[in-house]
Amino acid sequence: MGVDDEHFWSLVEALRDEAPRIEEGTMMGSRCVRLGGEFVALPGFKDTGMVVKLPRERVAALVADGTGRPFAPAGRVFREWVAVPNPEHWPALLREGVAFAGGSAPAAPPTQDATD
């Protein structure tokens, strides 16, 4: 297990108090996180960084602002999945993925007050 994988699984472990239904599963032959049977995220799929399932609009925004890249295994783009190479973004996006899988509204990205 690589450093990124270890970081990913430590983030998952930290979320267990908030989302006790988090469980480990497999997706495309790799370890992944599921919540109540729904796929949430997986680390390091073919060196893409963390891959997380979010609403289509959020995925498009993350790709547009450069935070993420389209997730397209075998050339087919998964519109509700985004690859996030930078581990700094993983905690917030993993939390959004858990909220999305749980059926609640995903957490809004942080905003900066114009007066700051």
Helices and strands as residue ranges (DSSP letters): H 3-15, E 22-27, E 30-35, E 38-42, G 45-47, E 50-53, H 56-64, E 69-71, G 73-75, E 78-84, G 87-89, H 90-101
